Amino acid sequence: MTTNDKELTISFEFFPTKTEEGAKKLDLTAIELSKCQPEFFSVTYGAGGSTRDRTLDTVISVRNCTDIPTAPHLSCVGDSKAQLKSLLEQYQSLGINRIVALRGDLPSGMGRSNGELQYANELVEFIRAETGDHFHLEVAAYPEAHPQAQNFEADLTHFKRKVDAGASSAITQYFFNADSYFNFVDRARGLGIDLPIIPGIMPITNYTRLARFSDACGAEIPRWIRKQLEAYGDDIDSIKQFGEEVVTRMCERLIEQGVPGLHFYALNQAAPSRVICQNLNLV
């Protein structure tokens, strides 16, 4: 599908599993979503690098069973420069050429990063210094501002630092109000930022979990959506049907306005993201 005569890219995000059975299920999920012809998959990196080895193992497994380029997340919280350099060398030797570069979540009880690098812009700068242009570097963007940001302007300034350090493109935190994305992109363009800013899309399948995620990451659930989801209670089928409709309509609006791509937070499930892609005629 094209947007403003440009190809619309699709990508999906997974997280490392803790068991062999979970890893096998994730491989099947990846195989199913590979039918959507994504540009890449990505695999998250636990707080403080807590899933470092499992992230790498998952990247290798998913890539091997699908032939879809797979990008590890890499954060600087808790890792030394030597550890980061070693990981980058591993990724290069495996033919990985895309990384999602983040500051990363602080482990519970940690007031600040205990690594040598404190912020995502420092990580991007470090990767560029060590590897040049080998990696396509994705960074995070926050249409509704990072929950720890002092204000929206300060958050935009932090975003620009990541771009200036050498980011290739950005993926946003998920949102359910398309205007927040459009406003963010307009403000970023006003600062001279011209890299692709890809909206992050979260399918709605479980209200309790979604509310917990959203409260933690600062993603607003509009009141009308929250109230309707609350009204469904434990009616999972109604929650999924309503969520599919809401997210599909938002994606239709994003596509109409010419977004460069859609990045789905798949939560290691194939069906919710695939159905939205089918509704959008992307499959």
Backbone as numpy.savetxt, mean C-alpha at the origin, in Angstrom:
# Nx Ny Nz CAx CAy CAz Cx Cy Cz
-7.37 -1.28 -19.46 -8.22 -0.08 -19.46 -7.35 1.15 -19.46
-7.81 2.20 -20.09 -7.03 3.43 -20.14 -7.72 4.55 -19.40
-6.92 5.46 -18.89 -7.43 6.67 -18.27 -6.69 7.83 -18.89
-7.46 8.72 -19.52 -6.83 9.85 -20.20 -5.71 9.37 -21.13
-6.00 8.25 -21.86 -5.07 7.68 -22.84 -3.82 7.08 -22.19
-3.85 6.89 -20.88 -2.74 6.23 -20.20 -3.24 4.92 -19.61
-2.38 3.94 -19.55 -2.76 2.63 -19.03 -2.98 2.71 -17.52
-4.11 2.17 -17.08 -4.40 2.10 -15.65 -3.73 0.86 -15.08
-2.87 1.03 -14.09 -2.20 -0.12 -13.48 -2.99 -0.61 -12.27
-2.84 -1.88 -12.00 -3.46 -2.50 -10.82 -2.36 -3.20 -10.04
-2.45 -3.15 -8.73 -1.51 -3.88 -7.89 -2.23 -4.32 -6.62
-1.65 -5.31 -5.95 -2.27 -5.88 -4.76 -1.22 -6.05 -3.66
-1.65 -5.79 -2.43 -0.74 -5.89 -1.28 -1.12 -7.08 -0.41
-0.09 -7.84 0.00 -0.26 -8.98 0.90 0.55 -8.75 2.17
0.32 -9.61 3.16 1.18 -9.61 4.35 1.72 -11.02 4.57
2.92 -11.15 5.16 3.50 -12.48 5.38 2.64 -13.29 6.34
2.51 -14.57 6.07 1.75 -15.43 6.95 2.67 -16.06 8.00
2.06 -16.64 9.02 2.84 -17.19 10.12 2.97 -18.71 10.05
2.19 -19.35 9.18 2.20 -20.81 9.11 2.41 -21.28 7.68
2.82 -22.53 7.54 2.99 -23.12 6.21 1.65 -23.20 5.48
0.60 -23.53 6.22 -0.74 -23.59 5.62 -1.16 -22.21 5.10
-0.87 -21.18 5.91 -1.21 -19.83 5.48 -0.44 -19.42 4.23
0.82 -19.84 4.15 1.64 -19.52 2.98 1.07 -20.18 1.73
0.60 -21.41 1.86 0.01 -22.11 0.71 -1.27 -21.41 0.26
-2.09 -20.97 1.21 -3.32 -20.25 0.87 -3.00 -18.93 0.17
-1.94 -18.26 0.64 -1.56 -17.00 0.02 -1.09 -17.21 -1.41
-0.36 -18.29 -1.65 0.05 -18.59 -3.02 -1.17 -18.76 -3.92
-2.20 -19.43 -3.43 -3.42 -19.62 -4.21 -4.13 -18.28 -4.45
-4.12 -17.42 -3.43 -4.69 -16.08 -3.58 -3.94 -15.30 -4.65
-2.62 -15.37 -4.61 -1.81 -14.66 -5.59 -2.06 -15.18 -7.00
-2.19 -16.49 -7.13 -2.46 -17.08 -8.44 -3.80 -16.57 -8.97
-4.80 -16.51 -8.10 -6.12 -16.03 -8.51 -6.06 -14.55 -8.93
-5.37 -13.73 -8.15 -5.30 -12.30 -8.46 -4.37 -12.01 -9.63
-3.49 -12.94 -9.95 -2.62 -12.75 -11.12 -3.45 -12.70 -12.40
-4.67 -13.26 -12.36 -5.55 -13.23 -13.52 -6.01 -11.81 -13.84
-5.87 -10.90 -12.86 -6.21 -9.49 -13.09 -5.07 -8.74 -13.78
-3.98 -9.46 -14.08 -2.81 -8.91 -14.76 -2.25 -7.66 -14.04
-1.96 -7.80 -12.74 -1.42 -6.66 -11.99 -0.02 -6.29 -12.44
0.33 -5.03 -12.26 1.70 -4.61 -12.55 2.67 -5.21 -11.55
2.22 -5.33 -10.29 3.06 -5.94 -9.26 2.22 -6.32 -8.07
2.76 -7.20 -7.24 2.28 -7.48 -5.89 3.27 -6.81 -4.92
2.80 -6.51 -3.71 3.73 -6.06 -2.68 3.48 -6.86 -1.40
4.52 -6.94 -0.56 4.44 -7.72 0.68 4.92 -6.86 1.83
4.11 -6.75 2.87 4.40 -5.83 3.97 5.54 -6.34 4.85
5.99 -5.45 5.70 7.17 -5.64 6.57 6.71 -5.28 7.98
6.75 -6.22 8.91 6.18 -6.01 10.23 6.85 -4.90 11.02
6.17 -4.44 12.06 6.69 -3.36 12.90 8.08 -3.69 13.40
9.00 -2.75 13.22 10.36 -2.94 13.67 11.11 -4.03 12.91
10.66 -4.33 11.68 11.31 -5.38 10.90 11.00 -6.78 11.42
9.88 -6.93 12.15 9.59 -8.18 12.82 9.27 -9.33 11.88
8.97 -9.05 10.61 8.70 -10.13 9.65 9.76 -10.16 8.55
10.95 -9.65 8.84 11.98 -9.47 7.80 12.17 -10.74 6.96
12.43 -11.87 7.60 12.68 -13.10 6.85 11.42 -13.60 6.15
10.28 -13.50 6.84 9.04 -13.98 6.24 8.61 -13.10 5.07
8.93 -11.81 5.13 8.64 -10.94 3.99 9.42 -11.40 2.77
10.69 -11.66 2.94 11.52 -12.12 1.83 11.03 -13.46 1.30
10.74 -14.40 2.21 10.26 -15.72 1.79 8.94 -15.59 1.01
8.07 -14.69 1.48 6.77 -14.51 0.81 6.95 -13.90 -0.58
7.84 -12.92 -0.68 8.12 -12.30 -1.98 8.59 -13.37 -2.98
9.51 -14.21 -2.56 10.05 -15.24 -3.44 8.96 -16.23 -3.84
8.15 -16.67 -2.85 7.12 -17.67 -3.12 6.05 -17.14 -4.07
5.57 -15.93 -3.80 4.52 -15.34 -4.63 5.02 -15.11 -6.05
6.23 -14.61 -6.16 6.79 -14.35 -7.49 6.97 -15.66 -8.26
7.44 -16.69 -7.57 7.70 -17.96 -8.24 6.43 -18.65 -8.73
5.32 -18.46 -8.01 4.10 -19.17 -8.41 3.23 -18.36 -9.36
3.60 -17.10 -9.60 2.76 -16.26 -10.48 3.52 -15.59 -11.62
4.83 -15.45 -11.51 5.63 -14.68 -12.46 5.28 -13.19 -12.45
4.54 -12.74 -11.44 4.23 -11.32 -11.30 5.34 -10.66 -10.48
5.93 -9.55 -10.96 6.93 -8.86 -10.14 6.39 -8.58 -8.74
7.19 -8.86 -7.73 6.72 -8.72 -6.35 7.69 -7.86 -5.56
7.13 -6.84 -4.91 7.94 -5.81 -4.24 7.88 -5.98 -2.72
9.03 -6.13 -2.08 9.02 -6.15 -0.62 8.86 -4.74 -0.07
8.13 -4.62 1.03 8.17 -3.39 1.80 9.49 -3.39 2.59
10.04 -2.22 2.78 11.27 -2.08 3.56 11.14 -0.86 4.43
11.31 -1.05 5.74 11.25 0.08 6.66 12.58 0.23 7.38
12.81 1.43 7.91 14.09 1.70 8.57 13.99 1.62 10.09
12.79 1.40 10.61 12.63 1.30 12.06 13.32 0.04 12.57
14.29 0.19 13.44 14.93 -0.95 14.07 16.05 -1.60 13.30
16.32 -1.15 12.07 17.37 -1.76 11.26 18.57 -0.82 11.14
19.76 -1.40 11.20 20.98 -0.61 10.99 21.20 -0.44 9.50
22.09 0.46 9.14 22.44 0.63 7.72 23.05 -0.64 7.15
23.83 -1.34 7.97 24.44 -2.59 7.51 23.38 -3.64 7.20
22.35 -3.73 8.05 21.27 -4.67 7.81 20.50 -4.30 6.55
20.23 -3.01 6.40 19.50 -2.55 5.21 20.31 -2.81 3.95
21.60 -2.54 4.01 22.46 -2.77 2.85 22.48 -4.25 2.47
22.53 -5.13 3.45 22.53 -6.56 3.20 21.22 -6.99 2.52
20.09 -6.45 3.00 18.81 -6.76 2.39 18.75 -6.29 0.95
19.22 -5.07 0.71 19.21 -4.52 -0.64 20.05 -5.39 -1.58
21.18 -5.87 -1.10 22.03 -6.75 -1.92 21.31 -8.06 -2.22
20.58 -8.59 -1.23 19.80 -9.80 -1.46 18.75 -9.56 -2.53
18.03 -8.46 -2.40 16.96 -8.16 -3.36 17.53 -8.01 -4.77
18.66 -7.32 -4.88 19.27 -7.16 -6.20 19.68 -8.50 -6.79
20.26 -9.37 -5.95 20.72 -10.67 -6.44 19.56 -11.55 -6.88
18.36 -11.30 -6.33 17.17 -12.07 -6.69 16.42 -11.46 -7.88
16.93 -10.35 -8.41 16.29 -9.72 -9.55 15.08 -8.88 -9.19
14.96 -8.54 -7.91 13.85 -7.67 -7.48 14.23 -6.23 -7.82
13.31 -5.51 -8.45 13.64 -4.14 -8.86 12.62 -3.10 -8.41
11.76 -3.49 -7.46 10.80 -2.53 -6.91 10.74 -2.73 -5.40
10.73 -1.62 -4.66 10.64 -1.65 -3.20 9.63 -0.60 -2.76
8.86 -0.94 -1.74 8.00 0.05 -1.08 8.76 0.52 0.15
9.25 1.76 0.12 10.14 2.29 1.16 9.35 3.12 2.17
9.39 2.69 3.43 8.58 3.30 4.47 9.41 3.56 5.73
8.95 4.49 6.54 9.55 4.59 7.87 9.23 3.33 8.65
7.98 2.89 8.56 7.56 1.68 9.24 6.88 1.98 10.56
6.07 1.04 11.02 5.38 1.18 12.29 6.35 0.90 13.43
6.21 1.67 14.48 7.02 1.44 15.68 6.43 0.29 16.48
7.25 -0.65 16.92 6.73 -1.71 17.78 6.12 -1.12 19.05
5.17 -1.82 19.62 4.49 -1.35 20.82 5.50 -1.02 21.92
5.37 0.17 22.48 6.25 0.59 23.56 7.49 1.32 23.10
7.74 1.35 21.78 8.90 2.06 21.27 8.49 3.49 20.93
9.06 4.44 21.60 8.69 5.83 21.38 9.19 6.40 20.07
10.33 5.89 19.58 10.88 6.35 18.32 11.74 5.25 17.72
12.11 5.43 16.48 12.93 4.43 15.80 14.27 4.27 16.52
14.71 3.01 16.66 16.04 2.79 17.23 17.04 2.40 16.15
16.67 2.59 14.88 17.59 2.34 13.77 18.43 3.58 13.51
19.36 3.45 12.57 20.22 4.59 12.23 19.49 5.61 11.37
18.43 5.18 10.70 17.62 6.09 9.89 16.28 6.29 10.60
15.83 7.54 10.66 14.63 7.86 11.42 13.38 7.99 10.56
13.54 8.45 9.32 12.39 8.80 8.50 12.49 8.18 7.11
11.34 8.09 6.44 11.29 7.44 5.13 12.14 8.17 4.10
12.22 9.50 4.16 13.04 10.21 3.18 14.52 9.83 3.33
14.95 9.56 4.58 16.33 9.12 4.80 16.54 7.72 4.22
15.52 6.86 4.32 15.62 5.53 3.74 15.71 5.60 2.22
14.86 6.43 1.61 14.90 6.58 0.15 16.27 7.09 -0.29
16.77 8.08 0.42 18.08 8.63 0.08 19.18 7.57 0.22
19.08 6.75 1.27 20.06 5.69 1.50 20.02 4.65 0.37
18.81 4.24 -0.01 18.68 3.24 -1.08 19.25 3.77 -2.39
18.96 5.03 -2.69 19.50 5.62 -3.92 21.03 5.69 -3.87
21.58 6.04 -2.70 23.03 6.14 -2.57 23.70 4.77 -2.74
23.03 3.71 -2.27 23.61 2.38 -2.31 23.39 1.67 -3.65
22.26 1.95 -4.30 21.88 1.15 -5.47 21.57 1.97 -6.71
21.71 3.28 -6.64 21.42 4.11 -7.80 19.97 4.00 -8.23
19.76 3.79 -9.53 18.40 3.72 -10.07 17.91 2.29 -10.24
18.55 1.33 -9.57 18.15 -0.07 -9.74 16.70 -0.30 -9.36
16.26 0.31 -8.25 14.92 0.05 -7.74 13.93 1.15 -8.12
12.73 0.72 -8.48 11.58 1.63 -8.53 11.11 1.75 -7.08
11.15 2.96 -6.54 10.84 3.16 -5.12 9.45 3.76 -4.94
8.57 2.97 -4.33 7.25 3.47 -3.94 7.35 4.04 -2.53
6.68 5.16 -2.29 6.60 5.71 -0.94 5.13 5.90 -0.58
4.88 6.16 0.69 3.50 6.30 1.17 3.05 7.76 1.09
1.76 7.93 0.84 1.13 9.25 0.86 -0.16 9.15 1.68
-0.52 10.25 2.32 -1.65 10.24 3.25 -2.65 11.33 2.91
-3.68 11.02 2.11 -4.66 12.03 1.70 -5.35 12.72 2.86
-5.48 12.01 3.99 -6.13 12.60 5.16 -5.12 12.90 6.27
-3.84 12.94 5.89 -2.71 13.25 6.76 -2.34 12.04 7.63
-1.03 11.87 7.80 -0.53 10.81 8.69 -1.03 11.07 10.10
-1.45 10.02 10.83 -2.01 10.24 12.17 -1.06 10.92 13.14
0.26 10.85 12.89 1.22 11.50 13.78 1.67 12.86 13.26
1.12 13.30 12.13 1.53 14.58 11.56 0.98 15.74 12.41
1.78 16.78 12.51 1.36 17.96 13.28 0.16 18.62 12.63
0.16 18.72 11.31 -0.96 19.25 10.56 -0.80 18.81 9.10
-1.78 19.18 8.28 -1.77 18.72 6.89 -0.59 19.31 6.12
-0.28 20.57 6.37 0.85 21.21 5.67 2.16 20.53 6.02
2.35 20.21 7.29 3.58 19.52 7.70 3.67 18.15 7.04
2.54 17.47 6.92 2.54 16.15 6.29 2.91 16.26 4.81
2.41 17.28 4.13 2.77 17.50 2.73 4.27 17.78 2.59
4.81 18.52 3.53 6.24 18.81 3.52 7.06 17.52 3.66
6.62 16.63 4.56 7.30 15.34 4.73 7.22 14.52 3.44
6.04 14.57 2.80 5.88 13.83 1.55 6.84 14.35 0.48
6.95 15.67 0.39 7.85 16.27 -0.61 9.30 15.86 -0.35
9.68 15.71 0.91 11.05 15.29 1.21 11.32 13.89 0.66
10.33 13.01 0.75 10.50 11.66 0.19 10.62 11.71 -1.32
9.82 12.56 -1.94 9.88 12.71 -3.40 11.24 13.26 -3.81
11.68 14.30 -3.13 12.96 14.93 -3.47 14.14 13.99 -3.23
13.97 13.04 -2.30 15.05 12.09 -2.00 15.22 11.04 -3.08
14.20 10.91 -3.96 14.35 9.96 -5.06 13.23 8.97 -5.25
12.05 9.24 -4.68 10.92 8.33 -4.88 10.51 8.29 -6.35
10.02 7.13 -6.79 9.56 6.97 -8.18 8.06 7.21 -8.31
7.31 6.76 -7.33 5.86 6.94 -7.31 5.38 6.75 -5.88
4.11 7.01 -5.65 3.56 6.95 -4.29 2.27 6.13 -4.29
2.02 5.47 -3.18 0.76 4.76 -2.94 0.13 5.38 -1.71
-1.16 5.70 -1.79 -1.79 6.36 -0.65 -2.31 5.36 0.38
-2.45 5.86 1.59 -3.25 5.17 2.58 -4.67 5.06 2.00
-5.41 4.03 2.39 -6.76 3.89 1.86 -7.66 5.01 2.40
-8.72 5.25 1.68 -9.68 6.29 2.04 -11.03 5.89 1.45
-12.10 6.51 1.91 -13.43 6.26 1.36 -14.09 7.54 0.88
-13.32 8.61 0.83 -13.80 9.89 0.33 -12.87 10.32 -0.79
-13.33 10.17 -2.03 -12.46 10.47 -3.17 -11.98 11.91 -3.16
-12.77 12.82 -2.60 -12.35 14.24 -2.59 -11.07 14.44 -1.79
-10.85 13.61 -0.76 -9.62 13.74 0.02 -8.41 13.42 -0.85
-8.56 12.43 -1.73 -7.47 12.08 -2.67 -7.24 13.22 -3.66
-8.32 13.71 -4.27 -8.17 14.77 -5.26 -7.54 16.02 -4.65
-7.95 16.35 -3.42 -7.39 17.52 -2.74 -5.89 17.32 -2.48
-5.53 16.12 -2.04 -4.12 15.84 -1.75 -3.28 15.98 -3.02
-3.76 15.39 -4.11 -3.00 15.45 -5.37 -2.87 16.89 -5.84
-3.94 17.67 -5.74 -3.88 19.08 -6.15 -2.84 19.83 -5.32
-2.84 19.58 -4.02 -1.89 20.27 -3.13 -0.46 19.84 -3.45
-0.28 18.56 -3.73 1.05 18.06 -4.07 1.54 18.66 -5.38
0.67 18.72 -6.37 1.05 19.33 -7.65 1.43 20.79 -7.45
0.74 21.46 -6.53 1.06 22.86 -6.24 2.45 23.05 -5.67
3.00 21.97 -5.09 4.37 22.02 -4.55 5.39 21.55 -5.58
4.94 21.30 -6.81 5.85 20.86 -7.86 6.07 19.36 -7.90
5.26 18.61 -7.17 5.39 17.15 -7.14 4.62 16.59 -8.34
5.32 15.88 -9.22 4.65 15.40 -10.42 4.71 13.89 -10.60
5.17 13.15 -9.60 5.24 11.71 -9.73 3.84 11.09 -9.62
3.63 9.87 -10.13 2.32 9.22 -10.00 1.95 9.00 -8.54
0.71 9.34 -8.19 0.19 9.12 -6.83 -0.99 8.16 -6.98
-0.78 6.92 -6.58 -1.74 5.85 -6.82 -2.63 5.67 -5.60
-3.95 5.74 -5.77 -4.84 5.57 -4.62 -4.83 4.16 -4.08
-4.74 4.05 -2.76 -4.86 2.77 -2.10 -6.33 2.45 -1.84
-6.74 1.23 -2.16 -8.15 0.83 -2.09 -8.31 -0.31 -1.09
-9.21 -0.11 -0.13 -9.47 -1.15 0.87 -10.88 -1.71 0.67
-11.02 -2.96 0.23 -12.34 -3.58 0.17 -12.94 -3.67 1.57
-14.25 -3.56 1.66 -14.94 -3.62 2.95 -15.57 -5.00 3.10
-15.09 -5.76 4.06 -15.62 -7.11 4.29 -15.96 -7.37 5.76
-15.37 -6.61 6.66 -15.56 -6.83 8.09 -15.52 -5.48 8.78
-16.65 -5.03 9.31 -16.72 -3.68 9.85 -15.85 -3.51 11.10
-15.87 -4.47 12.01 -15.11 -4.34 13.27 -13.62 -4.18 12.97
-13.11 -5.03 12.09 -11.70 -4.97 11.74 -11.37 -3.67 11.01
-12.26 -3.27 10.10 -12.03 -2.04 9.35 -12.00 -0.83 10.28
-12.91 -0.78 11.23 -12.95 0.35 12.17 -11.68 0.41 13.00
-11.18 -0.76 13.41 -9.95 -0.80 14.20 -8.76 -0.33 13.37
-8.64 -0.83 12.15 -7.57 -0.40 11.24 -7.63 1.11 11.04
-8.83 1.59 10.74 -9.00 2.99 10.36 -8.68 3.92 11.52
-9.09 3.56 12.72 -8.79 4.38 13.89 -7.28 4.45 14.12
-6.59 3.36 13.83 -5.13 3.31 14.07 -4.35 4.09 13.03
-4.81 4.07 11.78 -4.01 4.67 10.71 -4.53 6.04 10.26
-5.61 6.50 10.86 -6.10 7.83 10.53 -6.93 7.90 9.26
-7.41 6.76 8.77 -8.27 6.75 7.59 -9.71 6.93 8.03
-10.36 7.97 7.55 -11.72 8.28 7.99 -12.74 7.39 7.28
-13.64 6.82 8.04 -14.82 6.16 7.48 -15.95 7.18 7.55
-16.43 7.70 6.42 -17.50 8.70 6.46 -18.68 8.21 7.31
-19.31 9.16 7.98 -20.34 8.80 8.96 -21.46 7.98 8.34
-21.86 8.31 7.11 -22.97 7.57 6.49 -22.59 6.12 6.22
-21.32 5.88 5.90 -20.87 4.51 5.69 -20.78 3.78 7.02
-20.20 4.44 8.02 -20.07 3.82 9.35 -21.43 3.44 9.92
-22.41 4.35 9.81 -23.74 4.09 10.36 -24.42 2.92 9.66
-24.27 2.86 8.33 -24.88 1.75 7.61 -24.23 0.42 7.97
-22.91 0.42 8.08 -22.21 -0.81 8.46 -22.60 -1.24 9.87
-22.73 -0.28 10.77 -23.16 -0.59 12.14 -24.56 -1.20 12.14
-25.42 -0.69 11.26 -26.81 -1.16 11.22 -26.91 -2.62 10.78
-25.93 -3.08 10.00 -25.96 -4.47 9.54 -25.56 -5.45 10.63
-24.92 -4.96 11.69 -24.54 -5.85 12.79 -23.67 -7.00 12.33
-24.15 -8.24 12.56 -23.39 -9.43 12.20 -23.79 -10.00 10.83
-24.53 -9.23 10.06 -24.97 -9.68 8.73 -23.81 -9.48 7.74
-22.92 -10.47 7.70 -21.70 -10.38 6.90 -22.00 -10.20 5.42
-23.01 -10.90 4.91 -23.33 -10.80 3.49 -23.76 -9.39 3.11
-24.56 -8.75 3.96 -24.99 -7.38 3.67 -23.82 -6.41 3.75
-22.92 -6.63 4.72 -21.73 -5.78 4.84 -20.89 -5.88 3.57
-20.68 -7.10 3.10 -19.86 -7.30 1.89 -20.52 -6.68 0.67
-21.83 -6.86 0.53 -22.54 -6.32 -0.63 -22.51 -4.79 -0.63
-22.78 -4.20 0.53 -22.75 -2.75 0.64 -21.34 -2.23 0.41
-20.36 -2.89 1.02 -18.97 -2.46 0.86 -18.52 -2.53 -0.58
-18.90 -3.60 -1.27 -18.55 -3.74 -2.69 -19.12 -2.59 -3.51
-20.36 -2.23 -3.24 -21.01 -1.15 -3.99 -20.33 0.19 -3.71
-20.05 0.47 -2.44 -19.43 1.75 -2.06 -18.05 1.89 -2.68
-17.23 0.86 -2.56 -15.86 0.94 -3.06 -15.84 0.96 -4.58
-16.72 0.19 -5.22 -16.78 0.21 -6.68 -17.13 1.60 -7.19
-18.14 2.23 -6.57 -18.55 3.57 -7.02 -17.41 4.57 -6.84
-16.69 4.47 -5.73 -15.58 5.39 -5.52 -14.50 5.17 -6.57
-14.20 3.91 -6.87 -13.18 3.61 -7.88 -13.60 4.12 -9.26
-14.88 4.00 -9.57 -15.37 4.53 -10.85 -15.09 6.03 -10.95
-15.32 6.73 -9.86 -15.06 8.16 -9.87 -13.57 8.46 -10.02
-12.75 7.70 -9.31 -11.30 7.89 -9.41 -10.82 7.66 -10.84
-11.32 6.59 -11.46 -10.91 6.27 -12.83 -11.37 7.36 -13.80
-12.59 7.85 -13.61 -13.10 8.91 -14.48 -12.22 10.15 -14.42
-11.59 10.37 -13.27 -10.73 11.55 -13.10 -9.28 11.27 -13.50
-9.00 10.07 -14.02 -7.70 9.81 -14.60 -6.60 9.38 -13.66
-6.95 8.64 -12.59 -5.89 8.17 -11.69 -4.94 7.23 -12.45
-3.67 7.18 -12.04 -2.71 6.33 -12.76 -2.86 4.85 -12.47
-3.52 4.51 -11.37 -3.65 3.11 -11.02 -4.50 2.93 -9.79
-4.70 1.67 -9.39 -5.40 1.32 -8.16 -4.57 0.27 -7.44
-4.29 0.50 -6.16 -3.51 -0.45 -5.36 -4.43 -1.00 -4.28
-4.73 -2.29 -4.37 -5.70 -2.91 -3.47 -5.01 -3.52 -2.25
-5.50 -3.16 -1.07 -5.06 -3.81 0.17 -5.86 -5.10 0.30
-5.31 -6.19 -0.24 -6.07 -7.42 -0.42 -6.29 -8.20 0.87
-5.47 -7.95 1.90 -5.58 -8.68 3.17 -5.54 -10.19 2.95
-4.74 -10.61 1.97 -4.50 -12.03 1.67 -5.77 -12.76 1.23
-6.76 -12.01 0.69 -7.96 -12.60 0.14 -8.08 -12.20 -1.33
-8.56 -13.12 -2.16 -8.68 -12.81 -3.59 -10.04 -12.20 -3.93
-11.11 -12.77 -3.39 -12.45 -12.43 -3.87 -12.84 -10.96 -3.74
-12.63 -10.31 -2.58 -13.12 -8.93 -2.45 -12.51 -7.97 -3.48
-11.20 -8.07 -3.69 -10.56 -7.18 -4.67 -10.92 -7.57 -6.10
-10.97 -8.88 -6.35 -11.26 -9.36 -7.71 -12.66 -8.93 -8.15
-13.63 -9.00 -7.25 -15.00 -8.62 -7.59 -15.06 -7.14 -7.98
-14.35 -6.30 -7.24 -14.34 -4.87 -7.58 -13.70 -4.67 -8.94
-12.61 -5.35 -9.22 -11.97 -5.25 -10.53 -12.92 -5.70 -11.64
-13.70 -6.76 -11.38 -14.67 -7.22 -12.36 -15.77 -6.17 -12.57
-16.22 -5.56 -11.48 -17.25 -4.52 -11.60 -16.76 -3.35 -12.44
-15.46 -3.10 -12.39 -14.85 -1.98 -13.11 -14.40 -2.36 -14.52
-14.68 -3.62 -14.90 -14.28 -4.14 -16.21 -12.77 -4.10 -16.39
-12.06 -4.39 -15.32 -10.60 -4.40 -15.37 -10.06 -5.81 -15.53
-10.92 -6.79 -15.53 -10.49 -8.19 -15.64 -11.03 -8.77 -16.94
